[in-house]
Amino acid sequence: MVEFKLGILGKNKAYPDSAKASLGKVKLTKDWQEFSISLEGKDLSVIKTGFCWVVAGKKEPITFYIDDLKYE
Protein backbone atom coordinates (compact mmCIF):
# COMPACT_ATOMS: atom_id res chain seq x y z
CA MET A 1 0.00 0.00 0.00
CA VAL A 2 1.25 3.47 -0.86
CA GLU A 3 -0.23 6.94 -0.58
CA PHE A 4 0.63 9.64 -3.13
CA LYS A 5 0.09 13.22 -2.01
CA LEU A 6 1.15 16.84 -2.14
CA GLY A 7 1.07 19.76 0.26
CA ILE A 8 2.20 18.21 3.54
CA LEU A 9 3.38 21.41 5.27
CA GLY A 10 0.57 22.58 7.55
CA LYS A 11 -0.29 26.00 8.93
CA ASN A 12 1.83 25.27 11.99
CA LYS A 13 4.95 25.70 9.80
CA ALA A 14 6.55 29.04 8.95
CA TYR A 15 5.92 28.56 5.22
CA PRO A 16 2.97 26.19 4.76
CA ASP A 17 1.68 24.73 1.53
CA SER A 18 -1.36 26.59 0.22
CA ALA A 19 -3.19 23.34 -0.60
CA LYS A 20 -3.21 19.65 0.21
CA ALA A 21 -4.33 16.72 -1.89
CA SER A 22 -4.04 12.96 -1.64
CA LEU A 23 -4.92 9.96 -3.70
CA GLY A 24 -5.50 7.96 -0.54
CA LYS A 25 -3.92 4.57 0.03
CA VAL A 26 -3.68 2.41 -3.07
CA LYS A 27 -2.46 -1.14 -3.53
CA LEU A 28 0.33 -1.44 -6.06
CA THR A 29 0.66 -4.44 -8.35
CA LYS A 30 3.45 -5.69 -10.59
CA ASP A 31 1.66 -4.15 -13.59
CA TRP A 32 1.97 -0.47 -14.52
CA GLN A 33 -0.92 1.56 -13.15
CA GLU A 34 -1.96 5.14 -13.86
CA PHE A 35 -2.98 7.38 -10.97
CA SER A 36 -4.23 10.94 -10.95
CA ILE A 37 -4.69 13.37 -8.06
CA SER A 38 -7.27 16.04 -8.82
CA LEU A 39 -5.99 19.58 -8.29
CA GLU A 40 -9.23 21.21 -9.38
CA GLY A 41 -10.14 24.14 -7.16
CA LYS A 42 -6.86 23.95 -5.23
CA ASP A 43 -4.81 27.07 -4.45
CA LEU A 44 -1.46 26.14 -5.95
CA SER A 45 0.16 29.52 -5.33
CA VAL A 46 2.58 28.27 -2.64
CA ILE A 47 3.36 24.58 -2.92
CA LYS A 48 6.62 23.56 -1.24
CA THR A 49 5.97 19.80 -1.23
CA GLY A 50 4.75 19.19 -4.76
CA PHE A 51 4.80 15.40 -4.59
CA CYS A 52 5.52 12.74 -2.01
CA TRP A 53 4.71 9.14 -1.27
CA VAL A 54 4.17 7.34 2.02
CA VAL A 55 4.38 3.62 2.79
CA ALA A 56 3.97 1.71 6.02
CA GLY A 57 7.21 0.17 7.22
CA LYS A 58 7.53 -3.61 7.17
CA LYS A 59 11.30 -3.72 7.66
CA GLU A 60 11.63 -5.05 4.12
CA PRO A 61 12.95 -3.19 1.08
CA ILE A 62 10.40 -2.05 -1.47
CA THR A 63 10.82 -1.04 -5.07
CA PHE A 64 8.36 0.82 -7.24
CA TYR A 65 8.79 3.11 -10.22
CA ILE A 66 7.24 6.47 -11.02
CA ASP A 67 7.15 7.65 -14.62
CA ASP A 68 5.73 10.66 -16.44
CA LEU A 69 4.83 12.76 -13.40
CA LYS A 70 3.21 16.02 -14.55
CA TYR A 71 0.96 18.86 -13.45
CA GLU A 72 -1.86 19.94 -15.75
N, C-alpha and C positions, 0 to 999 in steps of 0.2 A: 504494500500500500504506500502511496506517495501523495503528497498534497502540493500542488503548484499554486503559487500566489504572488502577489505584489503588494507593496505598501505596508510594510510591517512596523515602521516607526510610528508609534502612537503620540498623542498630544502631550504625554509626559516627557517627551524628549525635546531638546532645544530646537531641533529642526525636523519636525514630523513630516511624514508623507501626507499629501493632501487628499489621498484616497486609498482605499483598501479593496482588494478583490481576491477571491479564491475560487478555485475549481472544486474544492472539497476533496476528500480522500478518494483516490481512484486505485483500482487494482491493475497493475501492469502485467502484461503477458509477454511472451517471447516474440509476438508479432508486432510490427509497427502499428501504432495507434495515433490518431490525430486528436488533439485536445484544443479547446478554445475557451479563453476566459473573457467574458463580455466586459467591455470597458464603457459601454453606453451609459451616458449620464454621469460619468465619473469626472471629478475635477483632477485633471492630470497636470496641473500647473507646477506642482512641486513633488516630484516622485524621486526619492533617493534610492529606494529599493525596488527597482523595476521588475525584477524576477527572482524568485527563489523557490526552492523545493525543500520539503520536510519529509523525513521518513522516521519511523519508530525504530529504535536500536534493537538489534537481535544479536549483537556481538559477532555478526558474520558480515563479510564484505558483500557489497552489492554493486552491480554494474547496470547502468541504463544509459541510453543515448538520447540526446536532444538535438533535433535538426530543424533548421528553417524557422527559428524563433523570430517573430516580427510583430510590430504594432501597426494596426490599421485603424 
